[in-house]
Amino acid sequence: MDKENKVNHSGYEIEDVGQVQIADEVIAVIAGLAATEVDGVQQMSGNITNEIVSKLGMKNLSKGVKVSIDGEQVDVDLNLILQYGVSIPKTSKEVQEKVKGAIETMTGLTVNEVNIRIAGIQTESE
């Protein structure tokens, strides 16, 4: 793999056949999609750059997700906007479980932490 490539990868061997490398962006997309499947999650919240990219029509599925990988261990930070009226602790726990399950099932990596930051609440009128 080219060391000058700025995309980080997580790699592991599969039964002495070869190596699998997963870009951090792929793990972030899995986490973002899993989080938005939970009832009560209105959307992901990203920084201003993510917001501009979204408005320009380029879909950024990893918006509001930060992934840290150390070997086969993954930490995920999510910024969420929830629907008004949902239970924040219940919804956050569902997101944590869903994201952890999706990443571990799809990548074979172990998720240590899924940290949730509630960036906002959206009402139906917004």
Backbone bond lengths (Angstrom), bond angles and torsions (degrees), N, CA, C in turn:
res aa  C-N    CA-C-N  psi(-1)  N-CA   C-N-CA  omega(-1)  CA-C   N-CA-C  phi
1 M - - - 1.455 - - 1.516 108.95 -
2 D 1.290 118.51 138.30 1.450 124.48 -179.91 1.525 110.45 -67.80
3 K 1.347 117.98 121.32 1.468 122.35 -177.96 1.518 112.12 -69.44
4 E 1.322 119.02 -20.73 1.458 121.44 -178.87 1.524 112.07 -80.05
5 N 1.312 118.25 -11.19 1.460 122.26 177.46 1.519 108.61 -66.15
6 K 1.341 118.96 127.63 1.452 123.28 -174.96 1.522 113.66 -80.97
7 V 1.329 118.66 -9.30 1.464 121.75 178.87 1.519 108.06 -80.16
8 N 1.330 116.79 125.46 1.455 120.95 177.18 1.518 109.44 -78.36
9 H 1.318 115.46 151.11 1.453 120.09 -179.65 1.510 110.05 -132.69
10 S 1.299 114.80 148.66 1.455 121.94 170.28 1.514 105.61 -108.41
11 G 1.309 117.11 130.70 1.452 118.88 -177.82 1.507 112.03 -129.20
12 Y 1.309 115.65 152.06 1.455 121.39 174.30 1.513 109.19 -154.95
13 E 1.324 115.30 158.44 1.459 121.43 -178.86 1.523 110.04 -88.69
14 I 1.326 116.42 146.46 1.463 121.55 175.29 1.521 108.31 -118.08
15 E 1.339 115.79 105.81 1.464 123.47 173.65 1.526 113.56 40.40
16 D 1.319 116.57 47.58 1.461 122.84 176.03 1.530 114.49 56.70
17 V 1.324 117.05 18.76 1.460 120.14 179.28 1.523 109.91 -93.14
18 G 1.311 116.79 -36.17 1.450 120.58 -179.10 1.510 110.69 171.95
19 Q 1.303 114.47 -173.86 1.455 120.86 -176.04 1.521 111.10 -110.48
20 V 1.330 116.07 143.29 1.460 122.40 174.73 1.517 107.09 -111.54
21 Q 1.320 116.90 130.60 1.458 120.93 176.56 1.515 108.89 -120.48
22 I 1.325 115.45 132.15 1.457 121.27 -178.59 1.520 107.91 -119.33
23 A 1.324 117.03 122.10 1.462 120.95 178.73 1.520 109.93 -69.09
24 D 1.335 116.52 144.04 1.464 121.75 177.75 1.526 111.06 -52.84
25 E 1.320 116.57 -37.32 1.462 121.65 -178.85 1.526 111.14 -60.70
26 V 1.322 117.58 -35.46 1.465 121.59 179.08 1.527 109.83 -65.43
27 I 1.315 116.98 -43.62 1.463 121.03 178.89 1.525 110.09 -65.00
28 A 1.332 116.97 -38.80 1.465 120.77 177.99 1.527 111.23 -64.69
29 V 1.320 117.98 -39.43 1.469 121.68 178.16 1.528 110.12 -65.16
30 I 1.334 117.15 -43.45 1.469 120.70 177.64 1.527 109.64 -58.40
31 A 1.326 116.68 -46.00 1.469 121.33 -179.46 1.526 111.23 -62.95
32 G 1.333 117.56 -44.56 1.461 121.50 -179.30 1.515 112.58 -63.87
33 L 1.324 116.52 -42.30 1.460 120.26 178.97 1.529 111.47 -67.13
34 A 1.329 116.48 -42.49 1.467 120.24 179.58 1.528 110.68 -63.34
35 A 1.323 117.44 -40.92 1.464 121.41 -178.87 1.519 111.45 -64.27
36 T 1.330 117.27 -41.94 1.465 119.92 -176.85 1.526 112.68 -75.02
37 E 1.333 118.25 -10.06 1.467 121.57 175.30 1.530 111.98 -78.65
38 V 1.330 117.54 -13.64 1.463 121.16 -178.06 1.524 109.59 -81.18
39 D 1.348 116.34 131.03 1.458 120.85 176.98 1.524 109.60 -59.79
40 G 1.314 115.89 133.38 1.454 121.30 179.86 1.510 113.01 104.05
41 V 1.330 117.31 -19.86 1.467 120.13 176.96 1.521 107.14 -85.93
42 Q 1.318 115.65 113.93 1.458 120.99 -178.68 1.522 110.81 -76.80
43 Q 1.329 115.70 -48.06 1.464 120.40 -179.73 1.509 109.98 -168.85
44 M 1.318 115.29 170.53 1.456 121.51 174.15 1.521 107.16 -87.45
45 S 1.318 116.29 152.86 1.457 120.60 179.03 1.520 108.76 -118.72
46 G 1.316 116.17 122.36 1.454 120.39 179.58 1.510 111.49 -112.77
47 N 1.321 114.31 -174.45 1.459 118.72 176.93 1.526 109.96 -81.59
48 I 1.304 117.35 179.82 1.473 121.68 -174.95 1.532 111.91 -61.11
49 T 1.323 117.56 -34.67 1.467 120.28 178.09 1.519 110.53 -62.96
50 N 1.348 116.55 -44.33 1.464 120.03 177.71 1.518 111.10 -60.91
51 E 1.336 117.00 -40.64 1.460 121.20 -178.75 1.534 110.58 -64.04
52 I 1.323 117.47 -41.68 1.473 121.28 179.48 1.529 109.98 -64.84
53 V 1.332 116.68 -44.66 1.469 121.16 179.14 1.522 110.05 -59.00
54 S 1.350 116.96 -43.26 1.465 120.40 179.54 1.518 111.44 -62.92
55 K 1.331 117.57 -41.11 1.455 121.08 -179.00 1.523 112.35 -68.69
56 L 1.321 116.79 -25.26 1.459 120.19 178.30 1.527 111.89 -80.25
57 G 1.329 115.64 -0.53 1.463 119.50 175.78 1.506 114.55 94.25
58 M 1.326 118.20 -0.95 1.455 120.29 177.80 1.522 108.14 -90.60
59 K 1.312 116.59 119.37 1.456 120.61 -176.15 1.523 110.13 -74.67
60 N 1.313 116.13 128.26 1.456 120.95 177.85 1.520 107.79 -117.71
61 L 1.326 116.71 96.17 1.452 121.79 -174.66 1.516 113.50 -73.66
62 S 1.326 117.45 -11.06 1.463 119.73 -179.63 1.526 111.51 -103.83
63 K 1.316 117.70 14.52 1.461 122.11 -179.65 1.525 109.77 -57.95
64 G 1.329 116.59 131.60 1.452 120.96 177.38 1.515 114.66 79.02
65 V 1.339 117.27 14.48 1.466 121.30 -179.25 1.519 109.65 -122.73
66 K 1.339 115.57 131.70 1.467 121.25 173.45 1.517 107.17 -121.18
67 V 1.321 116.68 129.22 1.460 122.18 -178.12 1.522 108.99 -117.75
68 S 1.333 116.26 132.97 1.465 122.20 173.75 1.520 107.37 -122.62
69 I 1.337 116.04 126.35 1.463 120.82 -177.67 1.522 109.38 -120.12
70 D 1.320 115.26 132.05 1.463 121.81 175.44 1.525 106.66 -129.50
71 G 1.310 116.70 99.32 1.466 120.88 -175.26 1.510 110.06 67.71
72 E 1.327 116.96 -116.29 1.466 121.62 177.78 1.526 111.30 -107.30
73 Q 1.332 116.94 16.72 1.464 123.08 179.89 1.527 109.22 -106.79
74 V 1.337 117.03 134.25 1.462 122.14 -175.86 1.527 110.29 -123.82
75 D 1.330 115.98 136.32 1.462 123.20 169.55 1.517 107.08 -117.35
76 V 1.334 116.83 136.64 1.459 121.84 -177.40 1.526 109.00 -126.57
77 D 1.329 116.29 133.33 1.466 122.47 173.15 1.524 107.36 -115.91
78 L 1.338 116.67 128.54 1.463 122.17 -178.68 1.519 110.52 -121.24
79 N 1.326 117.33 137.23 1.460 123.79 171.97 1.523 107.03 -108.09
80 L 1.335 116.02 118.03 1.456 120.77 -174.43 1.522 112.21 -118.52
81 I 1.329 115.04 149.81 1.455 122.36 166.81 1.522 105.61 -113.79
82 L 1.345 115.71 120.92 1.456 121.06 -176.38 1.523 110.95 -100.99
83 Q 1.321 115.26 160.10 1.462 121.12 174.51 1.523 108.76 -74.82
84 Y 1.316 116.30 143.68 1.456 121.14 177.71 1.525 109.57 -62.02
85 G 1.325 116.17 135.88 1.460 121.04 175.10 1.516 114.94 98.83
86 V 1.329 118.54 -12.34 1.463 119.44 179.76 1.528 109.70 -80.60
87 S 1.311 115.99 155.55 1.460 121.55 175.13 1.527 108.50 -75.00
88 I 1.323 116.23 115.30 1.473 120.11 -178.40 1.536 111.29 -62.45
89 P 1.350 119.37 -47.80 1.476 117.86 179.21 1.532 113.25 -61.75
90 K 1.326 117.43 -42.77 1.474 121.11 -178.54 1.529 111.03 -65.66
91 T 1.328 116.31 -46.80 1.465 120.54 -179.23 1.526 110.65 -64.79
92 S 1.327 117.17 -42.01 1.469 121.01 179.04 1.520 111.00 -61.37
93 K 1.326 117.71 -43.15 1.468 121.25 178.95 1.530 111.13 -63.32
94 E 1.332 116.53 -41.29 1.471 119.98 177.52 1.530 111.00 -62.39
95 V 1.341 116.25 -41.71 1.469 120.43 178.18 1.524 109.75 -62.77
96 Q 1.335 116.82 -46.31 1.464 120.16 -179.83 1.523 111.13 -57.69
97 E 1.325 117.06 -46.33 1.469 120.92 -178.90 1.527 111.59 -66.14
98 K 1.321 116.54 -42.73 1.473 121.11 -178.02 1.537 110.82 -65.89
99 V 1.334 116.68 -45.40 1.466 121.26 -179.82 1.529 110.32 -64.40
100 K 1.320 117.10 -46.61 1.464 121.45 179.04 1.525 110.29 -58.60
101 G 1.325 116.98 -47.94 1.456 121.13 -179.61 1.519 112.90 -62.08
102 A 1.327 116.34 -43.57 1.474 120.34 -178.46 1.525 111.34 -64.55
103 I 1.324 116.99 -46.39 1.472 119.96 -178.28 1.527 110.31 -65.20
104 E 1.335 117.11 -45.79 1.461 119.64 -177.71 1.521 111.63 -66.44
105 T 1.327 117.96 -39.77 1.461 121.24 179.71 1.524 111.66 -67.59
106 M 1.321 116.51 -43.86 1.465 119.71 -173.65 1.525 114.05 -81.71
107 T 1.345 117.76 -27.79 1.466 119.66 -174.06 1.521 114.42 -112.20
108 G 1.329 117.89 -22.29 1.458 120.28 -175.22 1.517 112.92 81.17
109 L 1.335 117.27 0.16 1.465 121.48 177.96 1.528 109.50 -82.91
110 T 1.323 117.20 161.98 1.458 122.54 177.94 1.516 109.81 -101.16
111 V 1.325 116.91 128.12 1.467 121.71 179.13 1.525 108.40 -93.89
112 N 1.341 116.04 118.80 1.468 121.54 177.67 1.514 111.22 -80.38
113 E 1.340 115.80 -49.12 1.461 121.44 -174.32 1.515 110.95 -140.32
114 V 1.338 114.38 143.46 1.456 121.39 167.50 1.525 104.79 -125.81
115 N 1.326 116.05 102.35 1.459 122.15 -177.84 1.518 110.04 -94.27
116 I 1.330 116.00 132.05 1.462 122.07 -177.05 1.518 109.48 -110.37
117 R 1.320 116.36 133.42 1.457 122.62 171.46 1.524 106.83 -121.31
118 I 1.325 116.78 119.70 1.460 120.59 178.06 1.536 106.54 -82.72
119 A 1.327 115.53 109.90 1.463 121.58 -176.15 1.521 111.99 -89.79
120 G 1.333 117.07 -14.70 1.462 119.12 -179.19 1.513 112.09 177.31
121 I 1.330 113.50 167.97 1.460 122.53 175.87 1.523 106.48 -124.34
122 Q 1.317 116.07 134.00 1.455 119.99 -179.53 1.517 109.79 -115.34
123 T 1.342 114.77 131.15 1.461 119.83 176.16 1.518 109.10 -89.32
124 E 1.305 116.71 166.09 1.475 120.98 -179.05 1.517 111.74 -63.93
125 S 1.333 117.66 -27.61 1.464 120.23 -176.78 1.524 113.22 -77.48
126 E 1.332 117.28 -13.56 1.476 120.02 -178.22 1.501 111.38 -80.36
